[in-house]
Amino acid sequence: MQYAVVIEHAEETNYSAYVPDLPGCISTGDSVEEVRQNIQEAILFHLRGMQEDGETIPAPTTQVAYADVA
């Protein structure tokens, strides 16, 4: 499965990421590369927690697109 991840430049010195299809699944990092790694770990941790709690794992439904603006 692939979940859409939103990465934002949160402050002058760090980045944050969240997964729209997994409410509460967030992470931060000092660089884009670090936040990508951290959110991947957060997703795995989040899904394990859901499984342990007997919750249904949601299928990815969020789509990502970019709009060109002239």
Steps between C-alpha positions, in 0.01 A plus 500: 500500500607855437361785707515862388727708723488879529832664585504862612782738586383561856760739636820655376689191610270197474235317302180323600308222329159343539293227336145612410370141498642429848379774735754565773791356303754784497873552517770766479858525381782745440499433124264362236701179490479461878127570518438248218683231698329599824149497350560156351589373847199683646268335247627153591466577873150643447382197300644257758315686773176483305545124447574444870186695590292291257426795274448468127792630295362762261577467133686795351250731329671840491633603160776751446527732202687814413352798319716704263445870550635746247 
